[in-house]
């Protein structure tokens, strides 16, 4: 028999294992729900108990519908950075090691002669998705290590690949559309050569405007879909539902999320200036802060009172 803490903070039980399995099937409980076995004093996350989440799927939280996710506004950059540092300080060597190994795999895969481009195209999304999942587990103090990355990359390969590929293609469309009139106008008004526009700054600016607007639109779409990959890696959403959920969640926190991205960019730039050695610290913090933002924006719906 078990006791379980509901979304209202109240304790329910004792209930049988069969009843808890039914709640999991109904999405009234998930791997983050806290339970306590009868006769024990320690509370544990439901996802850590093999009788409910057994085998390699044990750590993947079952959230198959967008209706099971609550989108919350009010993201705070300071809170994300604080959570990231707290998680990093609790397990620095494991987090640095797994992050460095994952990025090393990225590098090796993409540098393979001839086949590297194809392998990178296929594997970059799943590997990065696995790293996102590992960082989320690190925030929850449940990280295992490289197996978090490898298992997620295997089990969620297709949705990770599709969410990365489709979002990148769709996000690039505005820039490509804006680039066409810029190239055509530049050649026509420049007499067949861009050098013909020298000394005509206002005309050059007007010609470049479609490409600049398209580029800004591409950045905007990239930000709105940035959480699609973490969503498919950490839940069982398909890639399209994850993209729609990412759009809604990021748009509800757009300016704070944009500020977080700028802060993390500056942090990694500092890491590069420190002879690239600083990236061993800033890269894991960037991933952890991103997943801290994810944890704030997307909350799993909690069990209802019976």
C-alpha positions, 0 to 999 in steps of 0.5 A, a space after each residue: 500500500 502507498 500514500 501519494 501527494 496530490 496536486 492540492 498538496 494533500 496526502 491520499 491513501 493508503 491506496 494499492 499499487 493497482 490504483 496508482 497504476 490506474 491513476 498513471 494510465 489516466 494521467 492523474 499521476 506521473 513520474 514526478 508525483 511523490 509517494 511513500 510506501 506503507 511503513 516507510 518514512 521517506 517520500 520518493 518520486 513515482 518515477 524512481 520506483 521500478 514497479 511503476 516505471 520499469 526498464 529503460 522507460 522508467 525515467 520518461 514521464 508519460 505526458 501524451 497530450 498537450 492538455 496534460 501540460 500547464 503553461 505558466 507565465 512569469 519566467 524569471 532569468 534570475 531563477 533559471 540561473 539560480 536553479 542551474 547553478 544549484 544543480 551544477 554545484 550538486 553534481 559538477 563532474 558528472 554534469 561536465 563529463 556528460 555534457 562534454 562527451 555529448 558535444 564531443 560526439 557531435 563534433 566527431 559525427 559531423 567531422 566524419 568524411 563524406 558521411 558526416 553531413 548525413 550522420 549529423 543531420 540524422 543524429 544531432 537532434 536526438 543527441 541534443 534531445 538526450 542531453 536536454 533530458 539528462 539536464 532536466 534529470 540533473 535539475 530534479 537530482 535524478 540524473 544517472 549519466 550517459 545512459 540518460 542521453 543514449 536511452 532518450 536518443 534511442 527511444 525518442 529518435 524520430 520525434 527528436 529528429 522531426 522536431 529539430 528538422 521541421 522547426 529549422 526548415 520552417 523557421 528558415 523560410 522567412 529569411 529565404 523568402 526575404 533574400 530573393 527580392 534582396 538579391 534580385 533588386 541588388 542585381 537589377 538596380 546595381 546594373 548586374 553587379 552589387 558593386 554598382 550600389 557603392 555610394 548609394 547607402 539609402 538604396 542599399 539599405 532599402 534593398 537589404 530590408 526584405 532580407 533583414 526583416 526575414 532574418 528577424 522573423 526567422 529568429 523569432 520563429 526559432 525562439 518560439 520553437 526552441 522548446 519543441 526538442 526538450 518537449 519531445 525528449 522529456 515527454 511522449 508528445 509527437 513532434 507537431 504537438 511539441 512545436 505547438 506547445 513550445 509556441 504557446 509556452 515561449 510566446 507567453 514568456 517571450 521577452 524573459 526567455 529572449 533575455 535568458 538567451 542573451 544572457 546565456 550567449 554572453 556567458 558562453 562568449 565569456 567561456 570562449 574568451 577564456 581560451 575555450 576552457 570556460 565552455 566546460 563550465 558555461 555549456 552545462 550551465 546553459 543547458 541547465 538554465 534552458 531546462 530550468 526555464 522549461 520546468 517553469 513554463 511547462 508543468 505536468 498536470 497534477 492528480 485531481 482529488 478523488 
